[in-house]
Amino acid sequence: MPLTFFASRLRRWLALIVLALLALASWLWWSAQRSERLSHQERLVCALPQQPAGAPHPGMVWVPGGTLSLGDTVYPEEMPVRPLPVAGFWMDRTEVTNDQFAAFVQATGYRTVAERAVDAKQHPELPPEMRLPGAVVFISPTNLSGQGRPTQWWRYLAGADWRHPGGPGTRIDGRGAFAVVNVTIEDAQAYAHWKGTFIPSEAQWEWAARAAQSAALPAHEQPAQANTWQGLFPVANSAADGFVGLAPVGCFAPNALGLFDMIGNAWELTRDAYTPSHAVLAADDGADPGPGSVRPAGAAAMGQRVIKGGSFLCAPNYCMRYRAGARQAQDDDLAVSHLGFRTVLVAPGP
C-alpha cells in the first residue's frame, strides 16, 4: 500500500486520540467545578424518621438472629463465603455522630488517640513529624504519577483529629449530624463502654448490613442509595449523589431493618482482629465481650481490626468495597478521616 495511506490513517488515529483527551479533560474540569459548587451547598442535617414512643432502646433497631453467609467473592480477603450463626441484637441506626461523641467527651474528659503524641517506643521507625498528634487525611491530588500510590492522596497531618477532620484549619461547627471520624478502636470502645454498648463483631455488622437476610449475594454494582465516589478516583468526583465528601447521617434510604449508611459514607470499625481470609471462623453468640476486648478468629493479625462498609471514597475504578461482604484491615492506633463506627447492644428483642 502507498505510504500516503498509512500516513492518512495515522493522522486520523492521532486526531481521535486528541479528541478523546480533550473530552476527558473537559469532563474532569466539569466534575471539579461541580464538586466545588456542591462543597459550598452541602446539607448539614438530614431528617431521621421518628421512632415509636416508648421504644425500648431509642436510636437503635432490632436485628433478628439467623445464619449469615459471611463474605463475598470480589477480593481474596472476603473468601471463602462461609455460613455462620448470629444471635439477635440491637444496633445504632446511624453511625455515631459528632454531637454524640462530643457529649461523651464532655462527660468524661476523654482524649482520642489522634489527640495524643505517638509513642516513639512503639513506632521507632516514624520520623519526628509523624509522632505528633494527628491523623491520616484524604487530599484529592491535582495530578498523579507512577502507579497510583496511595501516598499521593493520603497524608498524615499533625493536628487532624475528630474536631478537625481535615486538619488544623477545619472544624465540625455546624456539622454535629455528620459521622464522627478520625477515631480508633480504642476511642470507639471507650465511647461504647460509656454508653453501655459495645462494638459489633464482623459477623454482627455484616448480618445487619444484609438486613438479616441469608439469601444469595447481591449484585456488585455501585449502590445508588449510598454516599460513594462517582467518577474517576482520586482526581474527579462528579458528586452525583449530592456529596463531595462525608455526609450527615441518614441522608440515604435505610435498609429493610431501618439502618442508615451501612454502605458508604464512613468505613465502620468492628471489634474483630483482622485475618487475611475467612478460612477459620469463630461462632458469634452475640455475647457482650466487655470493654477493650478482641474477638479473635484464627491466626489473627493483632494490632489490626476488620472495618466494613466502604466510604465516600469507594469508586468502581479503585475500591469496590461498597458491599456488605467487603472488608479491610485497619491499624488499631491510626486515625483516618474516612473511618467511624456504630455500636450494638445484647438485650431481649421487641
N, C-alpha and C positions, 0 to 999 in steps of 0.2 A: 504494500500500500504506500502511496506517496507520503512523504514526511509532513506535508501540509495537513493531511487528515489527522495524524496524531497530534499535531500542534493545536488544531482546532478543538479536538476532544479535551486536551489538557486545559485549554483556556476555559472551556465550559465547566470542567470539574473545579477549577480554581474559582470561577465565578460562583458556583454553587456553595463552595466552602466558605467564601467570603460572606455570602448572603446568610448562611447558617450561623456564622459567628456574629454577624450584625444582629440577627434575630435573637440569639442567646443574650447578647449584651443588652439589647433593648428590654428583654424580659427581666433580666437581673436588675436593671435600673428601675423598671416599673415596680418590681417586688420590693426593692429597697425603699422607694418613695412611699408605697402603700404601707409598709411596715412602720415607717417613720410617722405617717399620719395616724395610724392606729395606736401607736405607742402614746400619743398625746390625747387619745379619745377613749382610753380603756375604761371598762366598767370597774368600779371599785367594790361593788357588792352585787351578789345575785341572790334573789329571794328564795328561801327554802320553804317547802310546804310545811304547814303547821302539823305537829303530831297530835294525836288524840289526847284529850285531857286525862290526866291520871296515868299516863304512860309509865310503866314500871322503871324504865331507865331512859330518861329524856336524852335526846341526842344520839341514841343508839337504836339499832334494828336487830331483830332476831334472825339468826342464821340457823335453820334446822340441820340436824346431822344427816349423814349419809355416807356413801362411798365415792370418793373422789378418784378420777383418773388423772393423777398428778403428772404434769409435764406437757411437752409439746414436741414437735419434730423439726423445727426450723434451725436451731443451733444445737451443737453437741451437748452442751451442759443441761439442756432440757430433757434429755433422753436417758434411759428408756421411759416411756409412759408407763406408770405403774398404778395399780389400784391401792387405795389407802382409806381406811375408815376414819371419819372425822365426827366427833361428838358435837352437838349443838352448842351455840354460844351467842353472845351479844357482841355487836361491833359498832364503833362510831360510824355514823352515816356519812361523815365527811372526814377529810384529813384534818388533823389538829391545826387550828388557825393561829395567826399571830396574837390575836386577842386572848385566846385560850392559854397560849403559852405564857403570855405576859402576866396573866393572873397567877399562874404557878410561880413565876419568878418573883412577883411582888409578895406573894405569901411566904416564900421560903428563902429568898435571897440567893437563889441558885445562880451559878455562873457556868455557862456552857463550855464545852471543850474548846471551841473556837475562840473563846474569850480568855483562855489561859495560854501561857507560853508553852511551847513544845518541849518535852523532856529530852534534853540532849543525850542522856544516857540510853534512852530507848531508841533514839534516832541519831546516832553519831555521824551518819553519812550526809545529813542535811546541812546546807550552807546556813550561816547565821540568819540571813533574811527570811528563811523558811522555818525558823524556830520561833519567830514572833507570833503572837496570837493572830489567827486568821483562818481563811477557808479558801477552797478552790472555787473559782467563779468562771462561768462561761462568758467569753467575749467573742462576738462574731468577728471573724477575721476579714480584712479588706482584700487580702489576696492569699493564695495558697501556694506552697512549694513542696517538692518531694512527694511522698506517698500519702499525703493527708494525715500527718502525725497529729494526734490529739493535743499535743502541747501547743499547737498553733491556735487553738481556741479555748483551752483550759489554762488558767493561770492561778497560782497561789497568791492571794492578795492579803497582806497584813492589814488588819482592821476590818476584814469581812467577817460578819457573824449574823446571828438571827435578826438583830436590829438593823444591820447594814448589809442586806443580802447581796448587793452588787459591789461592795467595797465601802470605804470610809465616806465617800460622797453621796451615798444612797441612804434612804430612810424608809421606815414602814409606816410613817404617819399617814393616816387615812387608808391604810391597807390592812386593817385589822381582820378583814374577812379572807385574806389570802392565806394559803397554806404556809405554815412556818417551815423554813428551810435552813440550811447550814447547821443542822443538828446531827449528832452522832447517836449510836445505840445507847451510850451511857446517858446522854441527855434525854432520850426518849423513854428509857426505863425509869429515870428519876421522875419525869412527869407522870408516867403511868402509876408509879408507886404512890405518888401524892394523890392521884385521883382515885386510887383503889382499883385500878385495872391493870392490864399487862400488855406487852407487845405480842401480836399474833405470831404463831408459827407459820412457816411457808405453806403448809397444807391448809391451815385455817384461812389464811389470806386468799389462797387460790380458790378454795371452795366457795368463799364468799364472793370473789370476783366472778365466778361462774354461776352465781345466783343459785347455789346449792343444786346444780344440775350435773348429772354424771353422763350426759349424752355425748355423742361424738364430738371431736374437736371442732371448734368453729372455724370459719374461713380466716385466712391470714391477711386479708386486706386491711388497709389503714382505716380505722373506725371513723365514722362521721361524728358521733357523739362523744368526742374526747378532745382534749387540748394537746395536739401534737404539732409537728412541724410540716407545713405544706410548702413544698418547693425543694430546691437543691441544697441540702445540708452540707456545710455550715454557712454558706455565703448568701443565700436568698430564701427568705420566708415570706410567702405571699400573705400569711395570716388569714387565710380564707375562713378559718374557724372563729375569727374575731379577736384573736390574742396573739401578740408577738412573743410574749414570754409567759411567765406564770399567770394564772387566772385566779380570781376569787373562787372559793369552793362553791360547788352547786350550780355552776353555770351551764352544765350539760345534763342531759336527761339521765336519771339514775337507772341502775339495772333493776331487774324484776323484784329484788328484795328491798329496794329503796336506798341503795348505797350509791353515793356520788363519787365520781372521779377515781374509781378503782383502776381505770386505764387512763394513762396520760396525766398531764398537769405536773405532778411531782412523783418521782420514784418513792416507794414506801419501804421502810425498814421492817424486817421480820427478826425474830429472836434466834432463828436457826443459824448455826455455823455453816458457812458455805462449803459445799463439796462440788467437785467438777462434774458430777453426773448424779442420776437418781438410781445408780446401781444398788445402793444399800439404803433402805428406808427404816425409819422407826415409827411405830404406830403412834398416832396422835389422839390421846384420850381426852384432850381439851382441858386437862387439869391445870390449875393455876401454878406456874413454875416458881413464883416468888420473884422479888426484885433482883436484878443483876444476873439472872440465870441464863444459861445457854442450853438450847435443846440440841444435843449432838445428833449426827446422822452419819454413821460410818466413819471413814477416815476424814474427819472434818479439818478444814484449814482454819485453825484457831487464829483469831485476830481479824477475821472477815465474816460478815453476815450476808445472808441472802437478801437482796432487795427485789421488789416486784412492781410490775405495772407500767414501766416506762415513764416518760416525762414529756414535757413540751418540746424537747429536743429530738424526739424519735421521729425519723423520716424513713420512707421506703428505700431510699438510696443508701442509708447508713445504719440505722438502728431499728430493726423491725420488732422491737420488744413492747409494742403496744398491744400485748396479748396476755391473757390470764396465765398461760403456761410459761411465759418467758421469765427468766431470772438472770441475775447478775451478781457479782461479788462486790462488796463494799468494805473498805478498811474500817475497822472499829473506831479509830481515833482521827479520822479525816472527815471534816465537814465539807459539804458540797452544795452549791447553790440550786441544785435541782432535786434535792433529796429531803423528804419529810416523813411523816408517819401517821398512823392512827392506832387506836387501842381496842382491846377486846375484854370481855368480862364473862366468866363462867358463873351462870346463875340459871334458875329454872326459866323455861320458856313461857310465853304468854298463854 
